[in-house]
């Protein structure tokens, strides 16, 4: 079987940290015990607005929930369930104590809001409730009035500050982690902080301000959506009011393979995105998330072949310039192999796997009856390259072939052996050695003979792919 070597490439990422006079701590272990964490539920606030009058009032529900979750949900000293779990917990028809018993919660943050006033510039009335297991009641039940514009974010910050001060005795003196300048092309990521998914990143315009508590460890993890693997990971611990900036560039590696179907008497030039490269070259720090173009040119700069490919983040991709296109399908013509001539077609689904159909034909003359018997042999086959692929000059493949020999005229066949039918199934196991467009093919056949007896036979074929 093909021996494939999977290389683990060193994680490439860009960090830019800007802060005033203080040093950022990068650590490798949080050291926080799950047993000492209070379980906190942050529930989506109930919308009590007249939805017929204020059709877009539901957007505030998401804004309030995400604001609370992206700050309170990642505090290292508490345990907050994932967003999907929280959004499925309903508190409308039961009190906080019942929800706390069901979820084994220590603290519940919940509330409601209602739009009022004009449709164009509505006011928003928000009620915040904070329930604790210790007091077995709401320690906060406070109303706020704001607008649906930018002012609402200041109100939410005030609500968060009141909540964590009352329930956790934590002052809202924050530090900031600013994510921006992401050069990721079409790649997509998920941003996790302390194990919680905070944001989905789908474009290069991503910009996000993460507020964190000072003197606390925060694990930042960027996961690639295409394979679920790590793209970036760090643990930060900032001082009060300190700010850092995190940038990220998606990068991959390109390996230039040898020229397929190379003419040793010709001189070539290979270009990757307009820059000269050579066979066997390994090029690192190539921008990922975008398309790249590999061009093979002759010495006279005429384009021989051109290939466009997409490079993923952290991917090591091998591309091979080709003297000519190998294509998705090929016709082939060969002789011998128990037939005078066989014509077929091959389809290449992957680099190393092909399937084919075709038909062969021949005849033979019986020595005792002096009768001529013609037969045709439709077949199907499937093969796999152990060495090389269709872009290589030298290839070695193995495969299975099934064919049926259909004999005519039927009466002549019966004269040879009355028990012998006018058709004969064949199952073949073959090896196929190829050099450029030429191939040689030995095959071992299992033949279904008279009285359902199985016999062995062989064939030797040689031909050309068109």
Secondary structure, 3 states (H helix, E strand, C coil): CCCCCCCCCCCCCCCCCCCCCCCCEECCCCCCCHHHCEEEEECCCEECCCCCCCCCCHHHHHHHHHHHHHHHCCCCCEEECCHHHHCCCCCCCCCHHHHHHHHCCCEEEEEEEEEECCCCCCEEEEEEEEEECCCCEEEEEEEEEEECCCHHHHHHHHHHHHHHHHHHCCCCCEEEEEEEEEECCCCCEEEEECCEEEEEECCCCCCEEEEEECCCCEEEEEEECCCCCEEEEEEEECCCCCEEEEEEECEEEEEECCCECCCCCCCEEEEECCEEECCCCEEEEEECCCEEEEEEEECCCCEEEEEEEECCCCCEEEECCECCCCCCEEEEEEEECCEEEEEEEEEECCCCEEEEEEEEEEEEECCCCCCEEEEEEEEEEEEEEEECCCCCCEEEEEEEEEEEEEEECHHHHHHHCCCCCCEEEEEEEEEEEEECCEEEEEEEEEEECHHHCEEEEEEEEEEEEC
